[in-house]
Amino acid sequence: MWIGRGLGYDARPMSVESPPRTCPRCDASVAPDAKFCANCGQALAEPSSTDATIQSRLIAAAPAPLITKMRAARITGERKPVTALFADVVGSTTLAEHMDPEDWTAMINEAFDLMSRAVFRYEGTIAQLQGDAMLAFFGAPVAHEDDPERAIFAALDMLVATEEFASQLKSTHGIDFRIRAGINSGPVLVGNVGSDLRYEYTALGDAVNVAARMQTAAQPGTIVITEMTRRLTGDTFELDDLGEIEVKGKAEPIQAYRVIGRKAAPARRRGLESVGLDSPMVGRDEQLARLTSLLDVIAAGRGRVAFVVGEPGIGKSRLLAELKAAALTHPSPARWVEGRCVSYGRSLPYHLLVDLLRSILGISFSAAEEDARAALDRELAELLGADQSEVADTAPYLADLLGLPLREGEVIQTEVPEVLQGRYVAATHRLLRGLAARGPVVLVCEDLHWADSASVEVARMVMPLAVQLPILFVGAMRAETESGGWQLMGQARELFGDALTEIRLEPLTAADSRTLVANLLEIESLPDRVRDLIMTRAEGNPFFVEEVVRMLIEGGVIVAEGNRWVATEKVGSIEIPETLHGLLLARIDQLPDAAKRSLRIAAVIGRQFPIRVLERVLAEPER
């Protein structure tokens, strides 16, 4: 008997309609039994029954929006920076020896289902399922600016999902089931996405092989990442330094880290503090003055709403950091509440609201459930006072949002989604009223372009509190007109009219960029050719300026000699920093096919050229 049946699993094959078969060369539709493509003559491989089974399981697990993105990517022979995640079952050979082959296969398939969901949750791609191992890519074919982070979050979710599965197997059948994972980032040459959501790949610089070696080095139930992945994820995770690991096939050992978990309060990812450099904010004095003037308004007991809009890296977070410093040192100091959307959060209902609640209540992601619930009860008692009816109407719904246990006698109405959302809104109203009764409040929502629809709807219903209470609502986002955050700003215009503050951040001027570089490197004797190189690459984007400077320092292109910086012979070979690759590719992947083709051709022509040159090349037929 298949052991999964006793755990509530069904070992029978999933009933999933197979997708249309397509030609790997021209992507034309072909008949299921065709041996050649009728469009281009390409010989077609016979699909195996094993491939068909894997295809069905992957399609069943993958969300429809992700399938659409993957098939729209249409990448062929592209070199992309990718984060590879290798995961396998520990001691699978021993387990297989003591199990019926059919039971073993069904158990591994169930584990793959759990692991695949974690990969798809963060929009990764399953590159290979083989034996007891899985290889997943983050960054191809769908690129995001935070793919290394997504890979680690997916691996952490894998551990959680399989731990529950393993505990059931242990208690019911005495099987000791555990997985481990290795992660590395680097360039990979990828082919087109097939109809089964897998794609051919060739590793360049053995980025994938190193990920496999990290998985081999990992202890059961752990995740090991390389120095490259650590560098790209900044200060997001708690890590245990494992030192340098000897890797088969590599002349030099690889620096490795064990992932402990997500940090309760990650430091700011951007900036050069890690290399001992910093600069006062440059070129944003007028915008900061407009925001800080609103602190006087809420100190007088009235509310306001403001939106800060700009492209990635343009300085939104830095502007808000300066506003926070002003709010905390104002003659009437304001309570600072900050929530942040995540790039994979559009499918996570209420994730922005939950982040705001955690900020108000002082509950970290690493807090135990009982400690978090105690913090909720304590804060509500302080903010809502002795009105027990208000506390009783508020506590269970905030606890439900935060995923915390209910107290004895607490009940929530979950039958009708609209009713439940109304209860969430009412509970949030009461919490913010209690907070504002104690003094001015600045409530900040960062990266609203990634907000989920449920959080946007709650924000829409809560925002009118700014008319009644000393609350400054601040939303920061990119100019993505299809996002929920953009719709929220439109509703704010209708509600507040001229009282709404909109700030559009533009690229720094050439003079401001020079000032930023001079501030960061703290000298005036930097060679003009290096200074001009930084400005040319950055094009007025403060984040790009900082990352180019970081790359020059880490690559030994500029080095400190005493109190001055000097350029080395490496100054002639400058590439785009790896930290910017994901950001740029994520933006490029959002373009239609025609725009992508134009961009690729333009990149070959050069940085600057007459438009007629591009038009002429585009007019030439592809060969």
C-alpha positions as CSV (number, residue, x, y, z in Angstrom):
1,M,0.0,0.0,0.0
2,W,1.3,3.5,-0.9
3,I,2.2,5.2,2.4
4,G,0.8,8.5,1.3
5,R,-2.8,7.2,1.4
6,G,-2.6,7.0,5.1
7,L,-1.6,10.7,5.2
8,G,-4.4,11.9,3.0
9,Y,-2.5,11.9,-0.3
10,D,-3.7,10.5,-3.6
11,A,-0.9,8.6,-5.4
12,R,-2.9,8.3,-8.7
13,P,-1.7,10.3,-11.7
14,M,-3.2,13.8,-11.8
15,S,-5.8,14.4,-14.5
16,V,-4.4,17.3,-16.4
17,E,-4.9,18.1,-20.0
18,S,-1.5,18.2,-21.9
19,P,-0.6,21.5,-23.5
20,P,-0.3,21.8,-27.3
21,R,3.0,20.4,-28.6
22,T,5.2,23.0,-30.3
23,C,8.4,22.9,-32.4
24,P,11.6,23.7,-30.4
25,R,13.0,25.7,-33.3
26,C,10.1,27.9,-34.6
27,D,7.5,27.4,-31.8
28,A,4.9,26.4,-34.3
29,S,2.1,24.0,-33.2
30,V,2.6,20.4,-34.3
31,A,0.4,17.3,-34.1
32,P,0.9,15.1,-31.0
33,D,2.3,12.2,-33.2
34,A,4.3,14.4,-35.7
35,K,7.9,13.4,-36.3
36,F,8.8,16.6,-38.2
37,C,7.6,20.2,-38.0
38,A,5.4,21.1,-40.9
39,N,6.5,24.8,-40.7
40,C,10.3,24.5,-40.7
41,G,11.1,20.8,-41.1
42,Q,12.7,20.3,-37.6
43,A,13.0,16.7,-36.5
44,L,10.9,16.2,-33.4
45,A,11.8,13.9,-30.5
46,E,9.3,11.4,-29.2
47,P,7.9,12.5,-25.8
48,S,8.5,9.8,-23.2
49,S,5.9,8.6,-20.7
50,T,8.2,9.9,-17.9
51,D,8.4,13.3,-19.4
52,A,4.6,13.4,-19.8
53,T,4.1,12.6,-16.2
54,I,6.5,15.3,-15.1
55,Q,4.9,17.7,-17.5
56,S,1.4,17.0,-16.0
57,R,2.6,17.5,-12.4
58,L,4.4,20.7,-13.2
59,I,1.4,22.2,-15.0
60,A,-0.8,21.2,-12.2
61,A,1.4,23.0,-9.6
62,A,2.3,26.1,-11.6
63,P,0.0,29.2,-11.3
64,A,-1.5,30.2,-14.6
65,P,0.0,33.8,-14.5
66,L,3.5,32.3,-14.1
67,I,2.9,29.9,-17.1
68,T,1.9,32.9,-19.2
69,K,5.0,34.8,-18.2
70,M,7.3,31.8,-18.9
71,R,5.8,31.2,-22.4
72,A,5.9,34.9,-23.2
73,A,9.7,35.1,-22.4
74,R,10.6,33.2,-25.6
75,I,14.4,33.3,-24.8
76,T,16.8,31.4,-27.1
77,G,20.5,31.2,-26.4
78,E,20.5,34.1,-24.0
79,R,23.2,34.6,-21.4
80,K,21.5,35.6,-18.2
81,P,22.6,36.0,-14.6
82,V,20.7,33.3,-12.7
83,T,20.5,32.0,-9.2
84,A,20.4,28.2,-9.2
85,L,18.8,26.2,-6.4
86,F,19.7,22.5,-6.1
87,A,17.7,20.4,-3.6
88,D,17.7,16.7,-2.9
89,V,16.4,14.1,-0.5
90,V,19.1,13.1,2.1
91,G,19.9,9.3,2.2
92,S,17.6,8.5,-0.6
93,T,19.5,5.3,-1.5
94,T,19.0,3.9,1.9
95,L,15.3,4.8,2.0
96,A,14.7,3.3,-1.4
97,E,16.3,0.0,-0.4
98,H,13.6,-0.4,2.3
99,M,10.6,0.6,0.3
100,D,8.6,-0.8,-2.5
101,P,9.6,1.0,-5.8
102,E,6.0,2.2,-6.4
103,D,5.8,3.6,-2.9
104,W,9.2,5.2,-3.2
105,T,8.2,6.9,-6.5
106,A,4.9,8.2,-5.1
107,M,6.6,9.6,-2.0
108,I,9.3,11.4,-4.1
109,N,6.6,12.8,-6.4
110,E,4.7,14.1,-3.3
111,A,7.9,15.7,-2.1
112,F,8.5,17.3,-5.5
113,D,5.0,18.7,-5.5
114,L,5.7,20.4,-2.2
115,M,9.1,21.7,-3.3
116,S,7.7,22.8,-6.7
117,R,5.0,25.0,-5.0
118,A,7.7,26.8,-3.2
119,V,9.6,27.5,-6.4
120,F,6.5,28.7,-8.3
121,R,5.5,30.9,-5.3
122,Y,8.6,33.0,-6.0
123,E,8.3,32.7,-9.8
124,G,11.2,30.4,-10.3
125,T,11.5,27.7,-13.0
126,I,11.9,24.0,-12.6
127,A,14.9,23.1,-14.8
128,Q,15.2,19.5,-13.9
129,L,13.5,16.8,-11.8
130,Q,15.8,13.7,-11.7
131,G,15.8,10.8,-9.3
132,D,15.6,12.5,-5.8
133,A,16.9,15.9,-6.9
134,M,15.5,19.2,-8.2
135,L,17.2,22.0,-10.0
136,A,15.4,25.3,-10.1
137,F,16.4,28.6,-11.7
138,F,15.5,32.1,-10.5
139,G,16.2,34.8,-13.2
140,A,15.4,32.7,-16.3
141,P,13.2,32.8,-18.2
142,V,11.4,35.4,-16.0
143,A,13.8,37.8,-14.4
144,H,13.3,39.8,-11.2
145,E,15.6,42.3,-9.5
146,D,15.7,40.2,-6.4
147,D,16.0,36.6,-7.8
148,P,18.8,35.6,-5.3
149,E,16.5,36.5,-2.4
150,R,13.6,34.6,-4.0
151,A,15.8,31.5,-4.3
152,I,16.6,31.6,-0.6
153,F,13.0,32.2,0.4
154,A,11.9,29.3,-1.8
155,A,14.5,27.0,-0.2
156,L,13.4,28.1,3.3
157,D,9.7,27.4,2.3
158,M,10.8,24.0,1.0
159,L,12.3,23.1,4.4
160,V,9.1,24.2,6.2
161,A,6.8,22.3,3.8
162,T,8.8,19.1,3.8
163,E,9.3,19.2,7.6
164,E,5.6,18.8,8.1
165,F,5.5,16.0,5.5
166,A,8.5,14.3,7.1
167,S,6.9,14.4,10.6
168,Q,3.8,12.7,9.2
169,L,6.0,10.0,7.6
170,K,8.0,9.5,10.8
171,S,5.0,9.2,13.1
172,T,3.0,7.0,10.7
173,H,5.7,4.8,9.0
174,G,8.9,5.4,10.8
175,I,10.6,7.0,7.8
176,D,13.3,9.6,8.4
177,F,12.8,12.0,5.5
178,R,14.8,15.2,5.1
179,I,16.0,17.5,2.3
180,R,19.0,19.9,1.9
181,A,19.7,22.7,-0.6
182,G,22.6,24.5,-2.2
183,I,22.4,27.9,-3.9
184,N,24.7,29.8,-6.2
185,S,24.4,32.8,-8.6
186,G,26.2,33.3,-11.9
187,P,25.8,33.4,-15.7
188,V,23.9,30.7,-17.5
189,L,23.1,30.2,-21.1
190,V,19.4,29.2,-21.4
191,G,17.2,28.0,-24.2
192,N,13.5,28.4,-25.0
193,V,10.8,27.3,-22.5
194,G,9.1,24.1,-23.7
195,S,5.5,23.3,-23.4
196,D,6.2,21.4,-20.2
197,L,7.7,24.5,-18.5
198,R,11.2,23.2,-18.6
199,Y,14.0,24.4,-20.8
200,E,17.4,23.4,-22.1
201,Y,20.3,25.0,-20.4
202,T,24.1,25.1,-20.6
203,A,26.1,26.5,-17.7
204,L,28.7,29.1,-18.3
205,G,31.5,29.3,-15.7
206,D,30.0,26.3,-13.9
207,A,27.5,28.4,-11.9
208,V,25.1,25.5,-11.8
209,N,27.8,23.0,-10.9
210,V,28.8,25.1,-7.9
211,A,25.2,25.2,-6.7
212,A,25.2,21.4,-6.8
213,R,28.4,21.3,-4.8
214,M,26.9,23.5,-2.2
215,Q,23.9,21.2,-1.9
216,T,26.3,18.2,-1.4
217,A,28.1,20.2,1.4
218,A,24.9,21.1,3.2
219,Q,23.8,19.1,6.3
220,P,20.4,17.5,6.3
221,G,17.7,20.2,6.8
222,T,19.9,23.1,5.9
223,I,20.7,25.5,3.1
224,V,24.2,26.5,2.0
225,I,24.8,29.5,-0.3
226,T,28.0,30.9,-1.9
227,E,29.7,34.3,-1.4
228,M,28.2,35.6,-4.7
229,T,24.7,34.9,-3.6
230,R,25.3,36.4,-0.2
231,R,26.7,39.6,-1.8
232,L,23.6,39.9,-4.0
233,T,21.2,39.4,-1.1
234,G,22.8,42.0,1.2
235,D,21.8,41.9,4.8
236,T,18.4,40.1,4.3
237,F,19.3,36.8,6.0
238,E,20.9,35.5,9.2
239,L,23.9,33.5,8.1
240,D,26.5,31.2,9.6
241,D,29.9,31.6,8.1
242,L,31.2,28.1,7.1
243,G,34.5,29.4,5.8
244,E,36.0,28.2,2.6
245,I,34.9,24.8,1.2
246,E,37.0,22.7,-1.1
247,V,35.0,22.0,-4.2
248,K,35.7,19.2,-6.7
249,G,36.8,20.6,-10.0
250,K,37.6,24.1,-8.6
251,A,41.2,25.3,-8.2
252,E,40.2,27.6,-5.4
253,P,37.9,26.9,-2.4
254,I,34.5,28.5,-2.3
255,Q,33.4,30.7,0.6
256,A,30.1,29.3,1.9
257,Y,27.4,30.3,4.3
258,R,24.6,28.4,6.0
259,V,21.2,30.2,5.9
260,I,19.6,30.4,9.4
261,G,16.6,32.4,8.4
262,R,15.3,35.8,7.5
263,K,16.5,38.7,9.6
264,A,14.0,40.3,11.9
265,A,15.0,43.8,10.7
266,P,17.2,43.7,7.6
267,A,19.4,46.6,7.0
268,R,19.0,48.9,4.0
269,R,20.3,46.9,0.9
270,R,21.4,49.9,-1.0
271,G,24.2,52.2,-0.1
272,L,28.0,52.0,0.5
273,E,28.1,51.8,4.2
274,S,29.5,48.2,4.0
275,V,32.7,49.6,2.3
276,G,32.9,52.6,4.7
277,L,31.5,55.2,2.3
278,D,28.5,57.5,2.6
279,S,27.2,60.8,1.3
280,P,24.6,63.4,2.4
281,M,21.5,63.3,0.2
282,V,22.2,65.2,-3.0
283,G,19.8,67.0,-5.3
284,R,16.6,66.5,-3.3
285,D,16.4,69.5,-1.0
286,E,13.2,70.9,-2.5
287,Q,11.4,67.5,-2.4
288,L,12.5,67.0,1.2
289,A,11.3,70.5,2.2
290,R,7.9,69.7,0.8
291,L,7.6,66.5,2.8
292,T,8.9,67.9,6.1
293,S,6.5,70.8,5.8
294,L,3.7,68.2,6.2
295,L,5.1,67.3,9.6
296,D,4.0,70.8,10.8
297,V,0.5,70.1,9.5
298,I,0.1,66.8,11.5
299,A,1.7,68.4,14.5
300,A,-1.2,70.9,14.4
301,G,-3.7,68.1,14.5
302,R,-4.6,67.7,10.8
303,G,-3.8,64.9,8.4
304,R,-2.2,64.7,4.9
305,V,-1.4,62.3,2.1
306,A,1.7,62.3,0.0
307,F,3.0,60.1,-2.9
308,V,6.7,59.8,-4.0
309,V,7.1,58.4,-7.5
310,G,10.2,57.5,-9.4
311,E,12.2,54.9,-11.2
312,P,14.2,52.2,-9.4
313,G,17.2,53.5,-7.6
314,I,16.2,57.2,-8.1
315,G,16.3,57.9,-4.4
316,K,12.8,57.2,-3.0
317,S,14.0,55.2,0.0
318,R,16.8,57.7,0.8
319,L,14.2,60.6,0.7
320,L,12.0,58.7,3.1
321,A,15.0,58.0,5.4
322,E,15.6,61.8,5.6
323,L,11.9,62.3,6.3
324,K,12.1,59.8,9.1
325,A,15.0,61.5,10.7
326,A,13.1,64.8,10.6
327,A,9.9,63.3,12.0
328,L,11.7,61.8,15.0
329,T,13.5,65.0,15.8
330,H,10.6,67.4,15.1
331,P,9.4,69.6,18.1
332,S,6.3,67.4,18.1
333,P,7.9,64.0,17.3
334,A,5.8,61.7,15.2
335,R,5.4,57.9,15.6
336,W,7.0,56.3,12.5
337,V,5.1,53.3,11.1
338,E,6.5,51.6,8.0
339,G,5.3,48.8,5.8
340,R,7.0,47.4,2.6
341,C,5.6,45.5,-0.3
342,V,7.7,42.7,-1.8
343,S,8.1,41.9,-5.5
344,Y,6.4,38.6,-5.2
345,G,3.6,40.0,-3.0
346,R,0.9,40.6,-5.5
347,S,-0.4,37.1,-4.9
348,L,-0.1,37.4,-1.1
349,P,-3.3,38.8,0.3
350,Y,-2.9,41.6,2.8
351,H,0.9,41.3,2.9
352,L,1.3,45.1,3.1
353,L,-1.3,45.4,5.8
354,V,0.4,42.7,7.8
355,D,3.8,44.4,7.5
356,L,2.2,47.7,8.8
357,L,0.6,45.9,11.7
358,R,4.0,44.3,12.6
359,S,5.6,47.7,12.6
360,I,2.9,49.2,14.9
361,L,2.9,46.3,17.3
362,G,6.7,45.8,17.3
363,I,6.4,42.1,16.2
364,S,9.4,40.7,14.3
365,F,9.2,37.9,11.7
366,S,11.2,35.7,14.0
367,A,8.9,36.1,17.1
368,A,7.3,33.0,18.5
369,E,3.5,32.8,18.1
370,E,2.7,33.2,21.8
371,D,5.2,36.1,22.2
372,A,3.6,37.9,19.1
373,R,0.1,37.3,20.5
374,A,1.2,38.7,23.9
375,A,2.6,41.8,22.1
376,L,-0.7,42.3,20.3
377,D,-2.8,42.0,23.5
378,R,-0.4,44.4,25.3
379,E,-0.4,47.0,22.6
380,L,-4.2,46.9,22.2
381,A,-4.7,47.3,26.0
382,E,-2.5,50.4,25.9
383,L,-4.0,52.0,22.7
384,L,-7.7,51.2,23.2
385,G,-7.7,51.6,27.0
386,A,-10.4,50.1,29.2
387,D,-13.0,49.7,26.5
388,Q,-13.1,45.9,26.5
389,S,-15.8,45.8,23.8
390,E,-13.4,47.6,21.4
391,V,-10.6,45.2,22.3
392,A,-12.9,42.2,21.8
393,D,-13.9,43.5,18.3
394,T,-10.3,44.2,17.3
395,A,-8.0,41.6,18.7
396,P,-9.3,38.4,16.9
397,Y,-9.3,40.1,13.5
398,L,-5.8,41.5,13.9
399,A,-4.6,38.1,15.2
400,D,-6.2,36.4,12.2
401,L,-4.4,38.8,9.8
402,L,-1.1,38.1,11.5
403,G,-1.7,34.3,11.6
404,L,-1.7,34.2,15.4
405,P,-3.7,31.9,17.6
406,L,-7.1,33.1,18.9
407,R,-7.8,33.3,22.6
408,E,-10.6,31.2,24.2
409,G,-13.9,32.7,23.3
410,E,-12.7,34.7,20.4
411,V,-14.6,34.2,17.1
412,I,-14.1,35.6,13.6
413,Q,-16.7,35.8,10.8
414,T,-15.1,34.1,7.8
415,E,-18.1,33.0,5.8
416,V,-18.3,36.0,3.5
417,P,-15.0,37.5,2.2
418,E,-16.5,41.0,1.9
419,V,-17.6,40.8,5.6
420,L,-14.3,39.6,6.7
421,Q,-12.5,42.4,4.9
422,G,-14.8,44.9,6.5
423,R,-13.9,43.5,9.9
424,Y,-10.2,43.9,9.0
425,V,-10.8,47.5,8.0
426,A,-12.7,48.3,11.2
427,A,-10.0,46.7,13.4
428,T,-7.3,48.7,11.5
429,H,-9.4,51.9,11.9
430,R,-9.6,51.4,15.7
431,L,-5.9,50.7,16.0
432,L,-4.9,53.8,14.0
433,R,-7.3,56.0,16.0
434,G,-5.8,54.7,19.2
435,L,-2.3,55.4,17.8
436,A,-3.2,58.9,16.6
437,A,-4.8,59.8,20.0
438,R,-1.3,59.6,21.5
439,G,0.4,62.0,19.0
440,P,1.2,62.6,15.3
441,V,1.7,59.5,13.1
442,V,3.7,59.0,9.9
443,L,2.5,55.9,8.1
444,V,4.7,54.9,5.2
445,C,4.0,52.3,2.5
446,E,7.1,51.5,0.3
447,D,7.0,49.9,-3.1
448,L,3.3,50.3,-3.6
449,H,3.7,49.2,-7.2
450,W,3.9,45.6,-5.8
451,A,1.0,45.9,-3.4
452,D,-1.7,43.1,-3.5
453,S,-5.2,44.1,-4.4
454,A,-6.6,43.3,-0.9
455,S,-4.1,45.6,0.8
456,V,-4.8,48.3,-1.8
457,E,-8.5,48.0,-1.0
458,V,-7.9,48.3,2.7
459,A,-5.7,51.3,2.2
460,R,-8.4,52.9,0.1
461,M,-10.9,52.6,2.9
462,V,-8.4,53.6,5.7
463,M,-6.9,56.6,3.8
464,P,-9.8,59.0,4.6
465,L,-8.6,58.9,8.3
466,A,-6.1,61.6,7.2
467,V,-9.0,64.0,7.0
468,Q,-9.9,63.4,10.6
469,L,-6.7,62.5,12.4
470,P,-3.0,63.7,12.7
471,I,-1.8,61.1,10.3
472,L,0.6,61.6,7.3
473,F,0.1,58.8,4.8
474,V,3.1,58.4,2.5
475,G,3.2,56.0,-0.5
476,A,6.4,55.4,-2.5
477,M,6.2,53.6,-5.8
478,R,7.4,53.4,-9.4
479,A,5.5,54.9,-12.3
480,E,3.7,51.7,-13.2
481,T,0.3,52.8,-14.3
482,E,-1.3,49.3,-14.2
483,S,-0.4,48.7,-10.6
484,G,-2.7,48.9,-7.6
485,G,-0.6,51.6,-6.1
486,W,-1.1,53.8,-9.1
487,Q,-4.9,53.3,-8.8
488,L,-4.7,54.2,-5.1
489,M,-2.9,57.5,-6.0
490,G,-5.7,58.3,-8.5
491,Q,-8.3,57.8,-5.7
492,A,-6.3,60.0,-3.4
493,R,-6.4,62.8,-6.0
494,E,-10.2,62.6,-6.1
495,L,-10.4,62.5,-2.3
496,F,-7.8,65.2,-1.3
497,G,-7.5,67.4,-4.4
498,D,-5.0,70.1,-4.0
499,A,-4.2,68.9,-0.4
500,L,-2.5,65.8,-1.9
501,T,1.3,66.1,-2.3
502,E,2.8,64.4,-5.3
503,I,6.6,64.3,-5.7
504,R,8.2,63.0,-8.9
505,L,11.9,62.3,-8.6
506,E,13.9,62.9,-11.7
507,P,17.5,61.8,-12.5
508,L,20.3,63.8,-10.8
509,T,21.8,66.6,-12.9
510,A,25.4,66.2,-14.1
511,A,26.5,68.7,-11.3
512,D,24.6,66.7,-8.6
513,S,26.1,63.4,-9.9
514,R,29.6,64.9,-9.7
515,T,28.8,66.1,-6.1
516,L,27.6,62.6,-5.2
517,V,30.8,60.9,-6.5
518,A,33.0,63.5,-4.8
519,N,31.1,62.9,-1.5
520,L,31.4,59.2,-1.7
521,L,35.1,59.2,-2.5
522,E,35.8,62.2,-0.4
523,I,38.5,63.6,-2.7
524,E,38.9,65.9,-5.6
525,S,42.0,64.3,-7.1
526,L,40.0,61.3,-8.6
527,P,41.1,61.1,-12.3
528,D,38.5,62.9,-14.5
529,R,38.3,59.8,-16.8
530,V,37.2,57.7,-13.9
531,R,34.7,60.3,-12.6
532,D,33.3,60.7,-16.2
533,L,33.1,56.9,-16.5
534,I,31.0,56.6,-13.3
535,M,28.7,59.4,-14.5
536,T,28.3,58.0,-18.0
537,R,27.4,54.5,-16.6
538,A,25.0,55.9,-13.9
539,E,23.1,58.5,-16.0
540,G,21.9,60.4,-13.0
541,N,20.6,57.5,-11.0
542,P,21.9,57.6,-7.4
543,F,21.7,53.9,-6.9
544,F,23.6,53.3,-10.2
545,V,26.3,55.8,-9.0
546,E,26.7,53.9,-5.7
547,E,26.8,50.5,-7.4
548,V,29.3,51.6,-10.0
549,V,31.5,53.0,-7.3
550,R,31.2,49.8,-5.3
551,M,32.1,47.7,-8.3
552,L,35.2,49.9,-9.0
553,I,36.4,49.5,-5.4
554,E,35.6,45.7,-5.1
555,G,37.2,45.0,-8.5
556,G,40.4,46.9,-7.6
557,V,39.8,49.5,-10.4
558,I,40.2,52.3,-7.9
559,V,42.1,51.8,-4.7
560,A,42.8,54.0,-1.7
561,E,46.4,55.2,-1.2
562,G,46.5,57.1,2.0
563,N,43.8,59.8,1.8
564,R,43.3,59.7,-1.9
565,W,41.9,57.3,-4.5
566,V,43.8,56.3,-7.6
567,A,42.9,54.4,-10.7
568,T,44.7,51.2,-11.6
569,E,45.4,49.7,-15.0
570,K,42.1,47.9,-14.8
571,V,40.1,51.1,-15.4
572,G,39.7,50.3,-19.1
573,S,37.6,47.2,-18.6
574,I,34.4,48.1,-16.9
575,E,31.1,46.2,-17.1
576,I,27.7,46.7,-15.6
577,P,27.7,45.7,-11.9
578,E,26.1,42.3,-11.1
579,T,23.8,44.0,-8.6
580,L,22.2,46.0,-11.5
581,H,21.8,43.0,-13.9
582,G,18.7,41.7,-12.2
583,L,17.1,45.2,-12.0
584,L,17.7,45.9,-15.7
585,L,16.7,42.5,-16.9
586,A,13.5,42.6,-14.9
587,R,12.5,45.8,-16.6
588,I,13.5,44.5,-20.0
589,D,11.4,41.3,-19.5
590,Q,8.3,43.5,-19.2
591,L,8.7,44.9,-22.7
592,P,6.9,43.4,-25.7
593,D,8.8,41.2,-28.1
594,A,9.3,44.0,-30.7
595,A,10.7,46.4,-28.1
596,K,13.1,43.6,-26.8
597,R,14.4,43.1,-30.3
598,S,15.0,46.8,-30.8
599,L,16.8,47.0,-27.5
600,R,19.1,44.0,-28.3
601,I,20.0,45.5,-31.7
602,A,20.5,49.0,-30.2
603,A,22.9,47.4,-27.6
604,V,25.0,46.0,-30.4
605,I,25.2,49.3,-32.2
606,G,26.4,51.3,-29.2
607,R,25.4,53.6,-26.4
608,Q,24.7,56.6,-28.7
609,F,23.8,56.6,-32.4
610,P,21.5,58.3,-34.9
611,I,17.9,56.9,-34.8
612,R,18.0,56.3,-38.6
613,V,20.8,53.7,-38.0
614,L,18.6,51.7,-35.7
615,E,15.6,52.1,-38.1
616,R,17.7,50.8,-41.0
617,V,18.9,47.8,-39.1
618,L,15.5,47.0,-37.8
619,A,14.1,47.0,-41.3
620,E,16.5,44.2,-42.3
621,P,14.9,40.8,-42.2
622,E,16.2,38.4,-39.4
623,R,18.5,35.6,-40.6
